[in-house]
Amino acid sequence: MADSSSSRVVTAAILVIGDEILSGRTKDKNIGYIAEYLTNIGIDLREVRVVPDVEGEIVAALNALRSRYDHVFTTGGIGPTHDDITADSVARAFGVPIDVDPRAVALLLERIPKDQLNEARLRMARIPEGAALIENSVSKAPGFSIGNVHVMAGVPSIMQAMLDALAPRLATGKKMLSRSLAAGLKEGDIASALGAIQADFPDVSMGSYPSFDPATGFTTTLVLRSREESRLVAAEAAVAAMLAEVKARLGAG
Amino acid sequence: MADSSSSRVVTAAILVIGDEILSGRTKDKNIGYIAEYLTNIGIDLREVRVVPDVEGEIVAALNALRSRYDHVFTTGGIGPTHDDITADSVARAFGVPIDVDPRAVALLLERIPKDQLNEARLRMARIPEGAALIENSVSKAPGFSIGNVHVMAGVPSIMQAMLDALAPRLATGKKMLSRSLAAGLKEGDIASALGAIQADFPDVSMGSYPSFDPATGFTTTLVLRSREESRLVAAEAAVAAMLAEVKARLGAG
C-alpha cells in the first residue's frame, strides 16, 4: 500500500449506484466485500449510500461524500446501456469534460473485435478528463479514479478484480485490529459490566452483536477494535474476566 | 395497507445503523429484504444509507432522510448495550424527550422474569415521547414509529417480524409492476436498440443488468418497470421483438 506505515486514520465511503438494488431485484454483494477488504488494508469505511440511476442524485451524493472522506468507491452504472450514467455523473460532479478515451478504447479492443466496437460499447470508454484508469482483468472495460473517487463495475467478480488492481495505489492508514469473543451469554446479562469496561478503555471500541436462534434463543458476540495491539490484549483480558465472573454468578444463582 | 388504492407514489429510505456493517464483520441482510418487501407493498425505496454507532451521524442522516421521503426505516442499535444508541438518537433528531415506557416494560415482562429485568434490559424499553410501538413477536422488545420514522431491530429474523407487524399501518401507493426478460445477448449488442425503445416508452423504466460467468461470458437481464400494466405489456412486446431481431441479425452475420 502506498502509505501503509502511516499512523494517520484513512477514511472511505461507498456509493452504490443502481435502481436494481433499491427495487430489491438484485441483492447487493459489493458493500460487505469492499467493507471487509478496506478494513484489511487499513482504510476505515465510515458511510455507505445507495442511490438510483438518476444523475442529480449521483452528483449530490458524490459531492457530499468526496468532500468528507479520503476515498469514495462507487459501484455500478459503467456499462454500455442508456441506464449506465455513472461516468457522466462523475464528470459533472467534478466539473470536467468527458469523452471517449483512446486508452480505454485500446483496452476494449483487446477483447472486442473492431467491427463489434459499436457506439454503445464505446460508451464504456467514456472517461472524465484527468482520470487514471483502473484495470479490469476480467472483461477489459476499465474503471477509473479521479481525485479521491474510484469508479468500479457493479458485477461482483469484475468489481473485485478492479479493487485488486486499485488497492496498491491507495493511501492507507494504520490497520484497525480486532478480537471477536463468543460471549455465551445474553446481551442483557453482560451489558452493564461491558459498559463499565468500555468506559475504562475509551480507545478500544467494544461492539456487542446479538444473534437469535429460535431453538436456543439469544447469544452474543463481542467485537473489540483498536489500532494498538497492547490495548486490545488488555481489553480482551478484562472482557474475558468479566464473562467468566458473570457466568459463575449466573451458574451459582 | 392503509392507502393501497392510492395512485400517489409513496417513497422511502433505509438507514442501517451499525459499526459491524461498516467494518465488514457482519454482512447486511436487511437492505435487500426490506427493498423487495417495500416494492411488493407499493412503496418506492429511493435511498439507503449505512452509518456508524455515532449519535451525530445518526441524527444528521435521519433528519436528511425523513424530510425527503415518506417513510424512513432504520435497522440496528436498539439492544441493551452501551453501543445501542438508536432510540436516543431518534429522540434527539425529533427534539422530544425519551424515557422508559411502561408499555414497552409490559412487553419485556412477557418474556423476561422480573428479577432479570435489570437496568441494561430496561434500556430496551426507552421509547421517544409520542412514538407508537412496533410489535416484536420473536423476542418481545419492541421497535417504534415516530412521525415517518420506523425503528426496527438489526437481527434479521426480528426485523422481519417487526416489518410484518408494521406494514398494515403504512401509507402505501400504487404498486410498481415489473417484467424480467433474459436477453440471451450481451449488453453491447442490444444497447442502442434498447435505448431507442426506452425513448419511446418514457413512462416505463428499462434497466439492463449484465452478469458474468467465466465459462460462458456475459449475458444480460432486462427489467421493465411501470405502474401501468398496459404500458408494461406494450413495452415488453417491443423489447421481445427487438431481441428476436438482434438474434436473427447476429445469427445471420
Interface residues (C-beta under 8 A of the other chain):
Chain A: V16 D19 E20 I21 L22 S23 G24 R25 T26 K27 D28 I31 G32 Y33 I34 A35 E36 Y37 L38 T39 D44 L45 R46 E47 V48 R49 V50 V51 P52 D53 E57 G79 P80 T81 H82 D83 D84 I112 Q116 N118 E119 A120 R121 R123 M124 V138 S139 V155 S157 I158 M176 S178 S180 E187 G188 D189 I190 A191 S192 L194 G195 Q198 S205 M206 G207 S208 Y209 P210 S211 F212 P214 F218 V223 R225
Chain B: V16 D19 E20 I21 L22 S23 G24 R25 T26 K27 D28 I31 G32 Y33 I34 A35 E36 Y37 L38 T39 D44 L45 R46 E47 V48 R49 V50 V51 P52 D53 E57 G79 P80 T81 H82 D83 D84 I112 Q116 N118 E119 A120 R121 R123 M124 V138 S139 V155 S157 I158 M176 S178 S180 E187 G188 D189 I190 A191 S192 L194 G195 Q198 S205 M206 G207 S208 Y209 P210 S211 F212 P214 F218 V223 R225
